[in-house]
């Protein structure tokens, strides 16, 4: 029996900053069942600016790029303050969508995107890249070894970015949306439950300024407690999740690429993991979902719920750390 080879998926990329260029490079060099057919950037008159793809058509207006008949799917890697209008335009054009995290800068904007996605009937995915990290995946594979989850803790600490808030495009918000959004998504992933209440404190609360330090406590609907801290105040990076279960403890370090287990029942373990580009894994998963009609591994709804949790964190911080219920809509 012969199998006809399908043509590669035509992808248009909006946003060619540092992160967007990584997507472009993987599409051109590493993803065989998709091809980069168009890009969109503010300085379109300079072309794509990609040494590895100098002939790819470059648009100044994202509406024109989305309308290109060769573009079957769109990847959005823009400052998140721009995501709502772009994602809605993709949904209205009935084309598949992959959008970098965070999905939006506010819960209301995220809900608008999610509503448009539901009405489009297309494959739409949020690029919560940390889900695809090798250490996180090994943690998930070994999670059953520690028994019933008692509580968990997560940390993400990074150096100051040195960019102006206006140029970053987070709507005046800071590290919780920029990097902490990964942690908010992971809580839902590893507990299999929605966060119900949050209690958070920040060094400064938007709109008075963009937060650089936040700590808090999240509680899921079934009562799992999560302690977390996020910051951009120190040199060096820490990225860690620790699960404390009835039969042991398990931690994953995605900066050091290592998973450690402590268990009287199952014994100790220390496993290095291999660093692999998570953007490439995200791209392959997205392309596979679109070509095969499969549900994406991270939905737009997942992206929306992470932003809704963040919204409740900001509300709690404005109230001096008072516990707030997360509003999912």
C-alpha positions, 0 to 999 in steps of 0.5 A, spaced: 500 500 500 502 506 498 502 512 502 502 519 499 506 524 502 503 530 504 506 537 503 509 541 509 504 545 513 505 553 510 506 557 516 506 565 517 510 567 523 508 574 526 514 577 530 521 576 529 525 579 535 530 574 539 524 569 541 521 569 534 527 568 530 528 562 534 522 559 532 524 561 525 530 558 525 527 551 527 522 552 522 527 552 517 532 548 519 529 542 524 521 541 522 521 537 516 513 537 515 512 544 516 515 550 512 516 558 513 512 561 508 511 568 510 513 573 516 511 579 519 515 585 522 515 592 523 521 594 519 518 590 513 522 594 508 528 591 511 526 584 509 526 578 514 533 579 516 534 572 517 540 570 514 538 563 514 531 565 510 533 571 506 527 570 501 521 569 505 516 574 504 516 579 509 509 583 511 509 590 515 501 588 516 499 582 520 492 582 516 496 581 510 500 576 512 494 572 515 490 573 508 496 570 504 493 563 501 500 560 502 499 561 510 495 555 513 497 556 520 500 562 524 505 563 530 504 569 534 511 571 538 509 578 539 509 582 546 503 580 549 500 586 549 499 585 542 496 578 542 489 579 543 488 583 536 492 579 532 489 572 535 482 574 534 484 576 527 487 569 526 481 566 529 476 570 524 481 568 518 479 560 520 487 559 521 490 554 526 494 558 531 500 557 536 501 563 541 507 564 545 506 565 553 503 569 556 496 568 552 495 576 554 496 581 559 490 581 563 484 576 564 479 580 560 484 579 554 485 572 555 478 571 555 477 574 548 482 570 545 479 564 548 472 566 545 475 567 538 478 560 538 472 556 540 468 560 535 474 558 529 473 551 529 481 551 528 487 548 532 489 553 537 495 552 542 498 556 547 506 555 547 507 554 555 514 551 553 516 549 560 511 543 559 516 540 554 522 541 558 526 534 559 526 535 567 519 536 567 517 531 563 521 526 567 518 529 573 511 527 570 513 520 569 515 519 576 510 523 579 506 516 581 512 514 585 511 519 591 504 517 592 498 522 594 500 529 593 501 533 600 503 540 597 508 542 592 513 548 591 515 552 585 521 557 584 523 561 578 529 566 580 532 570 574 537 576 573 534 583 572 532 584 564 534 591 564 529 593 559 524 598 559 517 596 561 514 600 555 519 596 550 517 589 553 510 590 552 507 586 558 502 592 560 506 595 566 506 588 569 512 584 571 515 577 572 509 574 574 506 574 567 513 574 564 516 568 567 511 566 573 506 564 568 510 558 567 509 556 574 502 557 574 501 553 568 505 547 572 500 547 578 494 545 574 499 540 570 501 536 576 495 537 580 490 535 575 486 541 578 484 548 578 487 553 582 481 556 587 484 561 591 491 565 591 494 569 596 500 573 594 505 579 596 509 583 591 515 588 592 510 593 588 503 592 585 502 594 578 500 599 576 504 603 581 510 599 577 512 592 574 513 587 580 520 584 580 519 580 586 512 575 588 511 570 593 505 567 594 500 561 596 495 557 591 490 552 593 487 548 588 479 546 588 481 539 591 485 542 597 492 541 594 497 547 597 502 550 593 508 555 595 511 559 590 516 565 589 518 568 582 523 574 582 528 578 577 533 581 582 539 576 582 544 574 578 544 567 576 538 563 575 534 558 579 528 554 576 525 548 581 519 544 582 518 540 588 513 535 590 512 532 597 507 526 597 505 521 602 511 516 600 516 521 598 519 527 595 520 529 588 524 535 585 525 537 578 531 543 576 530 545 569 536 550 569 540 544 572 537 539 568 536 534 574 531 530 577 531 528 584 527 523 588 527 522 596 523 516 598 524 511 604 519 506 600 522 507 593 529 509 595 533 515 593 534 517 585 538 522 582 537 523 574 540 528 569 536 530 564 538 532 557 537 539 555 533 540 549 530 546 545 523 546 548 521 551 542 522 545 537 518 540 541 512 545 541 513 546 534 513 539 532 507 538 537 503 544 534 504 541 527 502 534 528 496 537 531 494 541 525 496 536 520 493 530 524 487 534 527 489 532 534 487 536 540 493 540 542 497 538 548 496 545 551 490 549 549 488 556 549 484 555 555 490 552 558 493 559 557 487 563 559 486 559 565 494 561 567 492 568 566 486 568 570 490 565 576 495 571 575 489 576 575 487 573 582 494 574 584 495 581 582 488 582 586 490 579 592 497 583 592 493 590 591 489 587 597 495 586 602 496 579 600 488 577 602 486 571 599 482 571 593 478 566 589 480 565 582 475 567 577 474 563 571 470 565 565 
